[in-house]
Amino acid sequence: MKFGYVKVCAASPEIKVADVDFNKRNIISAIQESAKSGSQLTVFPELGICGYTCGDLFNQRALISACENAVKDICLATKGLSTLVFIGVPVAVGGKLYNCAVAIHDGTILGIVPKTFLPNYGEFYELRNFCGAGGDCVEIRYAGVDTIFGRNLIFAAENCPDFTVAAEICEDLWTPLSPSVKHSQAGANIIVNLSCSNETAGKSEYRRELVKVQSGKLICGYIYCDAGDGESTTDMAFSGHNIISENGRILYESKLFENGLLYGEIDVELLAAERNKTAGVYFTGTGEVDNDYVIIPFTTDSSGDCSLRKYDTTPFVPSNGLSERAELILTIQQKGLEKRLKHTGAKSAVIGISGGLDSALALLVTVRAFKSLNKDLKDIIAVTMPCFGTTDRTKNNSLDLMRGLGVTAKTISVENVVVSHFKDISHNFDNKNVTFENAQARMRTLVLMDLANDNDGLVIGTGDLSELALGWATYNGDHMSMYGVNSSVPKTLVKHLISYEAEKCGGEIEKILKSILDTEISPELLPPDKDGGIAQKTEDIVGPYILHDFFLYYVVRYGFAPDKVLYIAEKAFKGDFDKAVIKKWLKNFYKRFFSQQFKRSCMPDGVKVGSVALSPRGDWRMPSDAVVKLWMDLID
């Protein structure tokens, strides 16, 4: 079970109502197929051993006894298999009949979980045949073995601490007080649901959202296994709608009316990390955790690999619905700036325009804010400040964008004042070291700050989230502003937001923005090459932003260990970057992320737009002198 990936299976085999032998054979066949495929958890539908639609046949002792005997045979068939199996069985206990999930592993019944909430409306009349679960767990004798019977059971893998499973049955999910709430609070990372939900128009959409929301609310993996063809169609039809969800996302889903086995992988390390963040809320309030849970251990195969999950190379960029998401993010940025402008009573906004991505996005956001506030766009003072590394392309793109958007455009060269400054501090102009570079950035910030003071305005920061993560900003230079509109927007997303605005604006603005998108990313602090092109290329120095944004997402969002980040990056970027290249830049990411925290500790205000942000007042609190050795060692 590499890095916490649990391979799971929701199995809906063909059944025949009340034909227990036929159903048993198909269940055993499905278990063997699932185990052969490496599944560590296999779930079957509600009452699948005999069929949910048996009706008053549940009152026949012959049927109940046949089901118990079939469970014995299924147990024998699982001997030597490492998959944890849940099958739906009617179980008689103390003269009462219960609709149950029987947990079986390696030839043994680990426990039996009865259904809590029994539907008794519309087409359902379970109270006619079954009793609902009580609160206490008790020892019973069933199928020839002693086992535990009760609702509050958690099955925990001894060799994978985050692989913890609990069960609920069909209607339990649809009720306000689902048992899975308590199960999750008590430590179950995966909830299995053995279901027999009939299909009606529109129900599959509701069911899908229900599973999705429950997995998100409980921060759990949720396996919903539904009955399919073979159940009685006297009054209902069943579609075998199987769903595997994780933390609010549908990972895998079967087609309706197609019996079969649905495989998936649930990342229990991810779930544990997410719960760790929210533990203060999760375990307090009115939902106190029951003390009567029984933890039942089992051992699983830990040699499995992650083969089914796919990782997008740009996790910050939505794979679909980009236009809606882009508009929302831009609006959040805009509204954040609007509030600051109104609160301070600022007359103007001052912004440095480099001809690069970040300043273009910041200017577009500022224009949106001014339009929303009905402020004159001429009160946006946009400044290009050419110096030693400025190329004609970036300078012209800057001026064209300013003029095209209708803001006040200024060109203020900082060459002479920087040269004078070098003389003041006895710096040799030919020494192109960090002083040579940073003096330009700080001088530009000085110009912007003084312009803002002179025009009753605010300096709008342009630096993005990726730069903050890497510390790729001059301290008290471009690192500083009066409000940073891009501070939680990573570089890969910056590109998509600009693409969206380009298409939306059209005409000359679109051409200018596309030219900016096609320009090499650079701070332009070193002189151009012999052809007048950009000589200093950021991604040659710090590494590809597409990699760094990927690292950032999984390091900060989920707290994955470096070896796991490396592993999933190899999967995501297969064919684009080899392992050695990924490893090189991952080391660089951690080194810079730790060493540059001091810049984030005093970063300007800026609105949060997504699930990852690095503001010390919001999501990220880290000491500036933390040691990176542990993380570097794990990469190796």
C-alpha positions in Angstrom: 0.0 0.0 0.0 2.5 2.5 -1.2 2.1 6.0 0.2 -1.4 5.3 1.6 -3.1 4.3 -1.6 -5.8 1.7 -0.8 -7.2 -0.1 -3.8 -10.9 -0.7 -3.4 -13.7 -2.4 -5.3 -17.4 -2.0 -5.4 -18.8 -5.2 -6.8 -22.3 -5.7 -8.1 -22.5 -9.3 -9.5 -25.6 -10.8 -11.1 -28.0 -12.3 -8.5 -31.2 -14.3 -8.5 -33.7 -13.5 -5.8 -33.7 -16.1 -3.1 -31.2 -18.3 -5.0 -28.6 -18.2 -2.3 -26.3 -20.8 -3.9 -26.2 -18.9 -7.2 -25.5 -15.6 -5.4 -22.8 -17.2 -3.2 -20.9 -18.5 -6.2 -21.0 -15.1 -8.0 -19.9 -13.4 -4.8 -17.0 -15.8 -4.3 -16.0 -15.3 -8.0 -16.1 -11.5 -7.6 -14.0 -11.7 -4.4 -11.4 -13.8 -6.2 -11.3 -11.5 -9.2 -11.1 -8.4 -6.9 -8.3 -9.9 -4.8 -6.4 -11.0 -8.0 -6.6 -7.4 -9.1 -5.0 -6.2 -5.9 -8.0 -4.8 -4.2 -7.6 -4.4 -0.4 -11.2 -3.6 0.2 -14.2 -5.2 -1.6 -17.8 -4.2 -1.0 -21.0 -5.9 -2.2 -24.7 -4.6 -2.2 -27.2 -4.6 0.5 -28.6 -8.1 1.2 -26.8 -9.3 -1.9 -26.5 -12.9 -0.6 -30.2 -13.5 -1.2 -31.5 -10.3 -2.8 -33.0 -7.2 -1.2 -36.4 -7.8 -2.8 -37.2 -11.1 -1.1 -40.1 -9.4 0.8 -41.9 -11.8 3.2 -39.5 -14.6 2.3 -37.3 -13.0 4.9 -39.7 -14.6 7.4 -38.7 -18.0 6.1 -36.2 -19.8 8.3 -35.0 -21.8 5.3 -33.7 -18.6 3.6 -32.0 -17.2 6.7 -30.3 -20.5 7.4 -29.2 -20.8 3.8 -27.6 -17.3 4.0 -25.7 -18.2 7.2 -24.4 -21.4 5.6 -23.4 -19.4 2.5 -21.4 -17.0 4.7 -19.4 -20.0 6.0 -18.5 -21.0 2.4 -17.6 -17.4 1.5 -15.3 -17.3 4.6 -13.5 -20.4 3.4 -13.1 -18.9 -0.1 -11.4 -15.9 1.4 -8.7 -17.9 3.2 -5.3 -16.6 2.2 -6.7 -13.4 0.5 -5.8 -10.0 1.9 -8.9 -8.1 0.8 -11.3 -7.0 3.5 -14.8 -8.0 2.3 -18.3 -6.6 3.2 -21.3 -8.6 2.1 -25.0 -7.9 2.7 -26.7 -10.6 4.8 -29.9 -11.0 6.8 -28.7 -12.0 10.3 -30.9 -13.3 13.2 -29.8 -12.2 16.6 -31.8 -12.8 19.8 -35.0 -13.6 18.0 -34.8 -10.5 15.8 -33.7 -10.1 12.2 -31.3 -7.5 11.1 -30.2 -6.2 7.7 -26.4 -6.5 8.1 -23.0 -5.9 6.6 -20.8 -8.9 7.4 -17.1 -8.1 7.4 -14.9 -11.0 6.3 -11.1 -11.2 6.1 -8.8 -14.2 5.4 -11.4 -16.8 6.3 -12.7 -15.0 9.4 -15.8 -13.0 10.2 -14.3 -9.9 11.8 -17.6 -8.3 12.7 -21.3 -7.7 11.7 -22.7 -4.3 11.4 -26.6 -3.9 11.4 -28.5 -1.2 9.6 -29.6 1.6 11.8 -32.3 3.4 9.9 -34.9 1.3 8.1 -37.0 3.0 5.4 -40.7 2.5 5.7 -42.2 4.8 3.1 -43.1 4.7 -0.6 -41.8 1.5 -2.1 -39.8 0.5 1.1 -41.3 -1.4 4.0 -38.2 -2.8 5.9 -39.8 -2.5 9.3 -42.1 -5.3 8.2 -39.1 -7.7 8.3 -36.2 -6.1 10.1 -35.2 -4.4 13.3 -32.9 -1.3 13.5 -29.5 -1.4 15.2 -29.2 -0.7 18.9 -26.3 1.2 20.4 -24.2 -1.5 22.1 -21.8 -3.9 20.5 -22.2 -7.5 21.7 -20.6 -10.9 21.1 -22.6 -13.4 19.1 -22.1 -16.8 17.6 -22.7 -16.7 13.8 -21.8 -19.0 10.9 -19.9 -21.2 13.3 -17.6 -18.6 14.8 -17.7 -16.0 17.7 -17.8 -12.5 16.4 -18.8 -8.9 17.3 -22.3 -7.5 16.4 -23.0 -3.8 16.5 -23.1 -0.5 14.7 -20.0 1.0 16.2 -17.3 -1.1 14.7 -14.1 0.1 13.0 -11.9 -2.2 11.1 -8.2 -1.1 11.2 -5.3 -2.4 9.2 -2.4 -3.1 11.5 0.2 -2.4 8.9 -1.3 0.8 7.6 -2.5 3.1 10.4 -4.7 5.3 8.2 -6.5 2.4 6.6 -9.6 2.4 8.9 -13.0 1.3 7.7 -16.6 1.5 9.0 -19.9 0.5 7.4 -23.4 1.9 7.1 -26.2 0.5 4.9 -28.2 2.3 2.3 -30.8 4.4 4.1 -28.3 5.3 6.8 -26.7 7.7 4.3 -30.0 9.4 3.4 -30.9 10.4 7.0 -29.9 13.5 8.9 -28.1 11.4 11.6 -26.0 9.1 9.4 -23.9 6.6 11.4 -21.0 7.5 9.2 -20.7 10.9 11.0 -19.9 9.1 14.3 -17.8 6.6 12.5 -15.6 9.3 11.0 -15.3 11.1 14.2 -14.2 7.9 15.9 -11.4 7.5 13.3 -12.8 5.7 10.2 -11.1 7.1 7.1 -13.2 5.0 4.7 -17.0 4.5 4.9 -18.5 1.6 2.9 -22.2 1.6 2.1 -24.0 -1.6 1.1 -27.0 -0.3 -0.8 -30.0 -1.4 -2.8 -31.3 1.9 -4.1 -33.9 1.5 -6.8 -33.6 3.7 -9.9 -36.1 6.4 -10.7 -35.8 9.5 -12.9 -33.4 12.0 -11.4 -32.4 9.8 -8.5 -28.9 9.0 -9.7 -28.0 12.7 -9.8 -29.2 13.1 -6.2 -27.4 9.9 -5.1 -24.2 11.1 -6.7 -24.3 14.5 -4.9 -25.2 12.8 -1.6 -22.2 10.6 -1.7 -20.0 13.4 -2.9 -21.1 15.8 -0.1 -20.9 13.1 2.6 -17.3 12.3 1.7 -16.5 16.0 1.7 -18.2 16.8 4.9 -16.7 13.8 6.7 -13.3 14.1 5.0 -13.4 10.4 4.1 -13.3 7.9 1.3 -16.8 6.7 0.6 -17.6 3.5 -1.3 -21.2 3.2 -2.3 -22.1 -0.2 -3.7 -25.5 -0.6 -5.2 -27.6 -3.6 -6.3 -28.1 -4.1 -10.0 -29.6 -6.5 -12.4 -31.1 -9.6 -10.8 -33.1 -7.9 -8.1 -36.9 -8.3 -8.6 -38.5 -5.9 -11.0 -42.0 -6.6 -9.6 -42.3 -2.9 -8.6 -38.7 -1.5 -9.0 -35.6 -1.5 -11.2 -32.1 -1.4 -9.9 -29.1 0.1 -11.8 -26.0 -1.0 -9.9 -24.9 2.7 -9.5 -21.6 2.3 -7.8 -19.6 5.4 -6.7 -16.2 5.8 -5.1 -15.7 9.3 -3.7 -12.9 11.0 -1.7 -13.1 14.2 0.3 -15.8 15.8 -1.8 -14.7 14.4 -5.2 -16.2 11.6 -7.3 -13.2 9.5 -8.2 -14.8 6.7 -10.0 -18.4 5.8 -11.0 -20.1 3.0 -12.8 -22.5 3.2 -15.7 -26.1 2.6 -14.8 -27.6 -0.8 -15.5 -24.2 -2.5 -16.0 -23.4 -5.1 -13.4 -19.7 -5.5 -12.6 -16.8 -4.5 -10.5 -15.8 -0.9 -10.1 -12.2 -0.4 -9.0 -10.6 2.7 -7.5 -7.8 4.0 -5.2 -8.4 6.0 -2.1 -5.5 8.0 -0.6 -5.9 7.5 3.1 -2.8 9.6 3.8 -4.5 12.6 2.1 -7.6 12.1 4.2 -5.6 11.8 7.4 -3.7 15.1 6.6 -7.0 16.9 5.8 -8.5 15.8 9.1 -5.4 16.8 11.0 -5.9 20.4 9.8 -9.6 20.5 11.0 -9.3 18.4 14.1 -10.3 21.3 16.4 -13.7 21.5 14.6 -14.1 17.9 13.9 -14.0 16.6 17.4 -15.7 19.4 19.3 -19.2 20.9 19.6 -22.4 18.8 20.0 -21.1 15.8 18.0 -19.2 14.1 20.9 -17.6 10.8 19.9 -19.1 7.6 21.4 -16.8 5.8 23.7 -18.2 2.3 22.9 -16.4 1.8 19.5 -14.7 -1.5 19.0 -11.6 -1.5 16.9 -11.1 -4.7 15.0 -7.6 -5.3 13.5 -6.7 -7.0 10.3 -3.6 -7.2 8.1 -3.6 -6.2 4.5 -1.2 -6.5 1.6 1.1 -3.5 1.8 3.0 -4.1 -1.5 0.5 -2.5 -3.8 1.2 0.3 -6.1 -0.7 3.4 -7.2 -1.9 2.5 -10.8 -5.4 3.9 -11.2 -5.1 7.4 -9.9 -4.2 10.2 -12.4 -2.6 13.5 -11.4 -3.1 16.7 -13.3 0.1 18.5 -14.0 -1.6 21.8 -13.2 -3.6 21.2 -10.0 -4.3 24.9 -9.5 -6.0 25.1 -12.9 -9.5 23.6 -13.2 -9.7 20.9 -15.8 -13.2 22.0 -16.9 -15.3 25.1 -16.3 -12.2 27.3 -16.6 -14.2 30.4 -17.7 -16.5 30.3 -14.6 -13.6 29.7 -12.3 -11.4 32.4 -13.9 -14.2 34.9 -13.6 -14.7 34.0 -9.9 -11.0 34.3 -9.1 -10.7 37.7 -10.9 -13.8 38.9 -9.0 -12.3 37.9 -5.7 -9.1 39.7 -6.5 -11.1 42.7 -7.7 -13.4 42.8 -4.6 -10.4 42.6 -2.3 -8.8 45.6 -3.9 -12.1 47.5 -4.0 -12.5 47.1 -0.2 -8.9 48.4 0.4 -9.4 51.4 -1.9 -12.7 52.3 -0.3 -11.4 51.8 3.2 -8.3 54.0 2.7 -10.0 56.6 0.6 -7.2 56.3 -1.9 -7.6 58.5 -5.0 -5.2 56.5 -7.2 -3.6 53.2 -7.6 0.1 53.0 -8.6 1.4 49.9 -10.3 4.7 49.0 -11.9 4.3 47.3 -15.3 7.2 45.1 -16.5 5.7 43.6 -19.6 5.5 40.3 -17.8 2.6 38.1 -16.6 2.2 39.2 -13.0 2.1 42.9 -13.6 -0.3 42.4 -16.5 -2.7 40.5 -14.3 -2.5 43.0 -11.5 -3.3 45.8 -13.9 -6.2 43.9 -15.3 -7.6 43.4 -11.8 -7.0 47.0 -10.9 -8.9 48.2 -14.0 -11.8 45.9 -13.0 -11.9 47.3 -9.5 -11.8 50.9 -10.7 -14.7 50.3 -13.2 -16.7 48.6 -10.5 -16.2 51.6 -8.2 -16.9 54.0 -11.1 -13.5 55.6 -10.7 -11.6 57.3 -13.5 -9.2 54.9 -15.1 -6.8 57.8 -15.5 -6.3 57.6 -11.7 -4.5 54.3 -12.3 -0.9 55.3 -12.6 0.9 52.6 -14.5 4.7 52.9 -14.7 7.3 51.2 -16.7 10.8 51.7 -15.3 13.4 50.5 -17.8 16.9 49.7 -16.6 19.9 47.6 -17.5 18.0 44.4 -18.5 14.9 45.8 -20.1 14.2 44.6 -23.6 12.3 46.5 -26.3 9.7 43.7 -26.4 8.8 44.0 -22.7 8.9 47.8 -22.7 6.7 48.0 -25.8 4.2 45.5 -24.4 4.0 47.5 -21.1 3.2 50.7 -22.9 0.8 49.1 -25.3 -1.1 47.5 -22.5 -1.3 50.7 -20.5 -2.5 52.7 -23.4 -4.9 50.0 -24.6 -6.6 49.8 -21.2 -6.9 53.6 -20.9 -4.8 54.2 -17.8 -2.2 56.8 -17.1 1.0 55.6 -18.6 4.4 56.7 -17.3 7.9 55.8 -18.3 10.5 56.5 -15.7 14.0 55.2 -16.3 15.9 54.2 -13.2 19.3 53.6 -14.9 20.9 56.9 -13.8 19.7 56.8 -10.2 20.9 53.2 -9.8 24.3 54.0 -11.3 24.5 57.0 -8.9 23.5 54.6 -6.0 26.3 52.2 -7.0 28.8 55.0 -6.7 27.3 55.9 -3.3 27.9 52.4 -1.9 31.1 51.8 -3.9 29.7 49.0 -6.0 31.6 48.2 -9.2 29.1 48.4 -12.1 30.9 45.5 -13.8 30.1 43.2 -10.9 26.7 41.7 -11.9 26.0 40.2 -8.5 22.9 40.1 -6.4 23.5 43.8 -5.4 23.5 44.7 -9.1 20.1 43.0 -9.5 18.4 43.9 -6.2 19.3 47.6 -6.4 17.2 47.9 -9.5 14.2 46.2 -7.9 14.4 48.3 -4.7 14.8 51.5 -6.7 11.6 50.7 -8.7 9.7 50.1 -5.4 11.0 53.5 -4.1 9.7 55.2 -7.2 6.3 53.5 -6.9 6.0 54.3 -3.2 6.8 58.0 -3.7 4.5 58.3 -6.6 1.7 56.8 -4.5 2.4 59.3 -1.7 2.5 62.1 -4.2 -0.9 61.1 -5.8 -2.8 60.0 -2.7 -2.7 56.4 -3.8 -1.8 52.8 -3.0 1.0 50.7 -4.6 -0.5 47.6 -6.0 1.7 44.5 -5.6 2.2 42.2 -8.5 4.1 39.2 -7.0 2.4 35.8 -7.2 2.0 32.8 -5.0 4.7 30.8 -6.8 7.3 33.6 -6.3 6.4 33.8 -2.6 6.8 30.1 -2.2 10.3 30.2 -3.8 11.3 33.6 -2.3 11.8 34.8 -5.9 11.4 38.4 -5.0 13.7 41.1 -3.8 13.2 41.7 -0.1 11.7 45.2 0.3 11.8 45.5 -3.5 9.1 43.9 -5.6 8.4 41.9 -2.4 6.7 45.0 -0.9 3.5 46.9 -1.8 0.4 48.3 -0.1 -1.9 45.5 -1.3 -0.9 42.4 -3.2 -3.7 41.3 -5.6 -1.8 38.2 -6.9 -0.4 36.9 -3.6 -2.4 33.7 -3.6 -2.5 33.1 -7.4 0.2 30.7 -8.6 2.1 31.2 -11.9 0.3 28.5 -13.8 -3.0 30.0 -12.9 -1.8 33.5 -13.7 -1.3 32.4 -17.3 -4.9 31.0 -17.5 -6.4 34.1 -16.0 -4.6 36.3 -18.5 -5.7 34.0 -21.3 -9.3 34.3 -20.1 -9.1 38.1 -20.0 -7.5 38.2 -23.4 -10.3 36.3 -25.0 -12.9 38.4 -23.1 -11.3 41.7 -24.2 -10.5 40.8 -27.8 -9.1 43.2 -30.3 -5.7 44.9 -29.6 -5.8 44.0 -25.9 -6.0 40.3 -26.8 -3.0 40.7 -29.1 -0.9 42.5 -26.4 -1.8 39.9 -23.7 -1.0 37.0 -26.0 2.4 38.6 -26.7 3.0 38.9 -22.9 2.0 35.2 -22.5 4.5 34.3 -25.2 7.3 36.2 -23.5 10.0 34.4 -21.5 9.5 34.8 -17.8 12.3 37.0 -16.5 13.0 39.7 -13.9 15.2 41.4 -16.6 17.8 42.6 -14.1 20.8 41.5 -16.2 21.7 43.1 -19.5 20.0 41.6 -22.7 21.9 39.1 -24.9 23.8 40.2 -28.0 20.6 40.1 -30.0 18.7 42.3 -27.6 16.7 39.4 -26.2 16.1 38.3 -22.6 19.3 36.8 -21.2 18.1 36.1 -17.6 15.4 33.4 -17.7 13.7 32.6 -14.4 12.9 29.0 -15.1 16.5 28.2 -16.0 17.5 29.5 -12.5 14.8 28.3 -10.1 13.2 25.6 -12.3 9.9 25.2 -14.3 7.0 26.8 -12.6 4.7 23.9 -13.7 6.8 21.7 -11.5 7.0 24.1 -8.6 3.3 24.8 -8.6 2.7 21.0 -8.5 5.1 20.7 -5.6 3.5 23.6 -3.8 0.0 22.2 -4.1 0.8 18.8 -2.6 3.3 20.0 0.0 1.1 22.8 1.4 -2.4 21.6 0.6 -2.0 18.0 1.8 1.3 18.0 3.7 2.6 15.0 1.6 6.1 13.8 2.4 8.8 14.6 -0.1 9.2 11.0 -1.3 5.4 10.9 -2.0 5.5 14.2 -3.9 8.4 12.9 -6.0 6.5 9.7 -6.7 3.3 11.4 -7.9 5.2 14.0 -9.8 6.9 11.1 -11.7 3.4 9.8 -12.6 2.0 13.2 -13.5 5.0 14.4 -15.7 5.9 11.1 -17.3 7.1 11.9 -20.8 7.8 15.5 -19.9 10.4 15.3 -17.2 12.5 12.4 -16.0 13.0 11.4 -12.4 16.4 13.1 -12.1 15.1 16.4 -13.3 12.0 16.3 -11.1 14.2 15.4 -8.1 16.7 18.2 -8.8 13.9 20.8 -8.8 12.1 19.3 -5.9 15.2 19.7 -3.8 15.5 23.3 -5.0 11.8 23.8 -4.0 12.3 22.6 -0.5 15.6 24.5 0.0 14.1 27.8 -1.2 10.7 27.2 0.5 12.4 26.9 3.9 15.2 29.5 3.5 12.8 32.2 2.2 10.1 32.0 4.8 11.3 35.4 6.3 9.9 37.1 3.2 6.5 35.5 3.7 6.5 36.4 7.4 6.2 40.1 6.5 4.3 39.9 3.2 1.7 42.6 2.4 -2.0 42.1 2.7 -3.6 40.3 -0.2 -6.9 38.3 -0.7 -7.0 34.5 -0.7 -8.5 33.0 -3.8 -7.9 29.2 -3.4 -7.2 26.4 -1.0 -3.5 27.2 -0.9 -2.2 30.5 0.5 1.0 31.5 2.3 -0.1 34.6 4.3 1.2 34.4 7.9 -2.2 35.9 9.0 -4.1 33.2 7.2 -3.1 29.7 6.1 0.7 29.4 6.7 2.6 29.9 9.9 6.2 28.7 9.8 9.3 29.8 11.7 11.8 31.6 9.4 14.7 29.5 10.8 13.2 26.0 10.5 15.7 23.4 9.2 15.1 21.6 5.9 17.4 18.6 6.5 14.6 16.1 7.3 12.8 16.8 4.0 15.9 16.8 1.9 16.9 13.4 3.4 13.5 11.9 2.5 14.0 13.0 -1.1 17.2 10.9 -1.2 
